[in-house]
Amino acid sequence: MVPTEAEFVAYVARKQERGEVPRDFDGYSEALERWAHARQVGDAWVVEIHAGLDCRLDRGYSQEAYYSTKLGRRFHDVGVELEHPLAIEAKAGGTNAEHALLQLRKDRELLERDGTMLWLVRDMGKMPPAVRGRMDELREIYPDTFIVREITDANAGEVFEELRELLRSKELEHWSERERTLADDLALAEEDPAAAQTQRAALSEELALVRAQRAEIQHDLVAVVDQRAERAARSRPIGLAARIAEQRATQLPGQYAQGLSYVARVARGTRSRDAGLER
């Protein structure tokens, strides 16, 4: 991607204003190419997460959702409007440590407001150590609401099922409470002679829609719970460990790949011995 002369001049001016040394024209062009590729990879990862978690628009989900914090707006890749903040940060590869740490500081404020934050990472090894350390700290402080998962080709199905159960449970709480509120409002309106017929009709119509949504979410929750039970019955955890180790072994330098291949062989051997004992 080759920038125009005006774009390059504007870039140099921004750098100099911040007291930073700008790249030359060729260096800036190469950086633009890398940034564009990273954006494409990141966008594809968000789409995969959106589909894998069944984040539906009619249930309030949106991309590029944001919440206000004392540190400024916190933009998330996926979010949903419930009583409390619920948002997803998708990391497809490496990330700028300073930027990610600021995101985590903003998430800390949202967690203190009873929010639920999901960080879904494609390759945890590419995350800066300071960011991994801060994520570990937040997981200890908020074990039920700050959730970090590394998602690989080997474990994607299992992790998506786990998180779909979490999201459907949160949605069910929200829509069930909305249903109760509307039912109470409708009952009061029907007892009030001064309440207009149009008001009662509007409440009745909205209540019917909310009940249908709640019933559908409840059905989806039961389905994903059943899926997780079936998966647990089909496979043992050691089998998953072997598949992840084998996958990573194909992506790492030789000395590391050999170590992971050994882990995979040990895992397979343990599974075979366990199966023999079961027989």
C-alpha positions in Angstrom: 0.0 0.0 0.0 1.6 3.2 -1.2 0.5 6.4 0.6 -0.1 9.6 -1.2 2.3 12.5 -0.6 -0.3 14.3 1.4 -0.8 11.2 3.6 2.9 10.9 4.2 3.3 14.6 5.1 0.4 14.3 7.6 2.0 11.2 9.1 5.3 13.0 9.6 3.5 16.0 11.1 1.7 13.7 13.6 5.0 12.0 14.6 6.9 15.2 15.0 4.0 16.7 17.1 4.4 13.8 19.5 8.2 14.2 19.6 8.7 10.9 17.8 11.0 10.0 14.8 8.9 9.3 11.7 9.8 6.6 9.2 11.0 7.4 5.7 8.6 7.1 2.8 9.5 3.5 2.0 9.4 2.5 5.7 6.0 4.1 6.1 4.7 2.3 3.0 5.9 -1.1 4.4 4.3 -0.4 7.7 1.0 0.4 6.0 1.1 -2.9 4.3 1.7 -4.7 7.6 -1.1 -2.8 9.4 -3.5 -3.5 6.6 -2.8 -7.2 6.7 -3.1 -7.3 10.5 -6.4 -5.5 10.2 -7.7 -8.1 7.7 -6.6 -11.0 10.0 -8.2 -9.3 13.0 -11.5 -8.6 11.2 -11.7 -12.3 10.1 -11.1 -13.3 13.7 -13.9 -11.1 14.9 -16.3 -12.6 12.3 -15.3 -16.1 13.4 -15.9 -15.3 17.0 -19.2 -13.6 16.2 -20.4 -16.7 14.4 -18.9 -19.2 16.8 -20.7 -17.6 19.8 -23.9 -17.0 17.8 -23.9 -13.3 18.7 -27.2 -12.3 17.1 -28.2 -8.7 16.3 -31.8 -9.3 17.4 -30.5 -10.1 20.9 -28.6 -6.8 21.0 -25.1 -7.8 19.9 -23.1 -5.4 17.8 -19.5 -5.1 16.6 -17.4 -2.1 17.7 -19.4 -1.7 20.8 -18.2 0.8 23.4 -18.7 1.8 27.0 -17.8 5.0 28.7 -15.1 4.8 31.4 -13.2 7.4 33.5 -10.2 6.7 31.2 -12.2 7.4 28.1 -14.3 5.2 25.8 -13.6 1.5 25.8 -14.2 0.0 22.4 -14.8 -3.8 22.2 -14.9 -6.0 19.1 -18.3 -7.5 20.2 -20.7 -6.3 22.8 -24.3 -6.7 24.0 -26.7 -4.4 25.8 -27.7 -6.1 29.1 -28.2 -4.7 32.6 -24.4 -4.9 33.1 -21.6 -4.6 30.5 -20.8 -7.7 28.6 -18.1 -7.4 25.9 -15.6 -9.4 23.9 -12.0 -8.4 23.0 -10.7 -10.5 20.1 -6.9 -10.7 19.6 -5.9 -12.5 16.5 -2.1 -12.0 16.9 0.4 -9.8 18.6 -0.7 -6.5 20.1 0.8 -3.2 21.3 1.5 -3.6 25.0 0.8 0.0 25.9 -2.6 -0.1 24.1 -3.6 -3.5 25.5 -2.7 -2.4 29.1 -4.9 0.6 28.7 -7.7 -1.6 27.5 -7.3 -3.8 30.5 -7.4 -0.7 32.8 -10.7 0.3 31.3 -12.0 -3.3 31.6 -11.1 -3.2 35.3 -13.5 -0.3 35.7 -16.2 -2.2 33.8 -15.6 -5.3 35.9 -16.1 -3.2 39.0 -19.5 -2.3 37.6 -20.4 -6.0 37.6 -19.5 -6.4 33.9 -18.3 -9.5 32.2 -15.2 -9.2 29.9 -14.1 -12.0 27.5 -10.6 -11.8 26.0 -10.4 -14.4 23.2 -6.8 -14.9 21.9 -5.7 -16.8 18.9 -2.1 -17.2 20.0 -1.2 -16.4 23.6 2.5 -16.7 22.8 2.3 -13.5 20.7 0.9 -11.5 23.6 3.4 -9.2 25.4 4.5 -10.6 28.8 3.2 -7.5 30.6 -0.2 -8.0 29.1 -0.3 -11.7 30.0 0.7 -10.8 33.5 -2.0 -8.2 33.9 -4.6 -10.6 32.5 -3.6 -13.2 35.0 -4.0 -10.7 37.8 -7.5 -9.8 36.7 -8.4 -13.4 36.4 -7.5 -13.9 40.0 -9.5 -10.9 41.2 -12.5 -11.6 38.9 -12.5 -15.3 38.3 -16.1 -15.5 37.2 -16.3 -12.3 35.1 -12.9 -11.8 33.5 -12.5 -14.7 31.1 -9.5 -15.4 29.0 -9.3 -18.2 26.4 -6.7 -19.1 23.9 -8.6 -20.6 20.9 -6.8 -22.9 18.5 -8.1 -25.0 15.6 -7.9 -28.0 18.0 -10.1 -26.6 20.8 -12.3 -24.1 19.0 -15.4 -26.2 19.1 -15.1 -26.9 22.8 -14.3 -23.4 23.8 -17.1 -21.9 21.7 -19.6 -24.3 23.3 -18.4 -23.3 26.8 -18.7 -19.6 26.0 -22.1 -20.0 24.2 -23.4 -21.5 27.5 -22.1 -18.5 29.4 -23.6 -16.0 27.0 -27.0 -17.8 26.7 -27.1 -17.8 30.5 -26.5 -14.1 30.7 -29.0 -13.4 28.0 -31.6 -15.6 29.8 -31.2 -13.6 33.0 -31.7 -10.4 31.1 -34.8 -11.4 29.0 -36.4 -13.2 32.0 -36.2 -10.1 34.1 -37.5 -8.0 31.2 -40.4 -10.4 30.8 -41.3 -10.1 34.5 -41.1 -6.3 34.4 -43.4 -6.1 31.4 -45.9 -8.6 32.9 -46.1 -6.4 36.0 -46.5 -3.3 34.0 -49.3 -4.9 31.9 -51.1 -6.1 35.0 -51.0 -2.6 36.5 -52.2 -1.1 33.2 -55.2 -3.5 33.0 -56.2 -2.6 36.5 -55.9 1.2 35.9 -59.1 2.7 34.3 -57.1 5.7 33.2 -54.6 3.6 31.2 -55.2 4.0 27.5 -56.0 1.0 25.3 -53.1 1.8 23.1 -50.8 1.6 26.1 -52.1 -1.8 27.1 -51.9 -3.0 23.5 -48.3 -1.9 23.2 -47.3 -3.6 26.5 -49.0 -6.8 25.4 -47.3 -6.8 22.1 -43.8 -6.2 23.6 -44.4 -8.8 26.2 -45.3 -11.4 23.6 -42.0 -10.6 21.7 -39.9 -10.8 24.9 -41.5 -14.1 25.9 -40.7 -15.5 22.5 -37.1 -14.3 22.7 -36.7 -15.7 26.2 -38.1 -19.1 25.2 -35.8 -19.2 22.2 -32.7 -18.4 24.3 -33.8 -21.0 26.9 -34.0 -23.6 24.1 -30.6 -22.6 22.8 -29.1 -22.9 26.3 -30.5 -26.4 26.8 -29.1 -27.4 23.4 -25.5 -26.1 24.1 -25.6 -27.8 27.6 -26.5 -31.1 25.8 -23.7 -30.5 23.3 -21.1 -30.0 26.0 -22.3 -33.2 27.8 -22.0 -35.2 24.6 -18.5 -33.8 23.9 -17.4 -34.7 27.5 -18.7 -38.2 27.0 -16.9 -38.7 23.7 -13.5 -37.5 24.7 -11.1 -37.3 27.6 -9.2 -34.0 28.4 -5.8 -35.7 27.6 -7.0 -36.2 24.0 -7.4 -32.5 23.6 -4.0 -31.8 25.1 -2.5 -34.1 22.5 -4.2 -32.4 19.6 -3.2 -28.9 20.7 0.4 -30.0 21.2 0.5 -31.6 17.8 -0.9 -28.5 16.2 1.6 -26.2 17.8 4.5 -28.5 17.0 3.9 -27.7 13.3 4.1 -24.0 13.9 7.3 -23.7 16.1 11.1 -23.9 15.4 12.6 -27.4 15.5 13.9 -27.5 19.1 10.5 -26.4 20.5 8.5 -28.6 18.1 10.4 -31.7 19.2 9.4 -31.0 22.8 5.8 -30.5 22.0 5.7 -33.6 19.8 7.0 -35.5 22.8 4.2 -34.1 24.9 1.7 -35.2 22.3 3.2 -38.8 22.2 3.1 -39.0 26.0 -0.5 -37.8 26.0 -1.5 -40.4 23.4 0.3 -43.1 25.3 -1.4 -42.2 28.5 -4.8 -42.2 26.8 -4.0 -45.6 25.3 -3.0 -47.0 28.7 -6.2 -45.6 30.3 -8.3 -47.1 27.6 -6.6 -50.5 28.2 -7.4 -50.2 31.9 -11.0 -49.4 31.1 -11.3 -52.5 29.1 
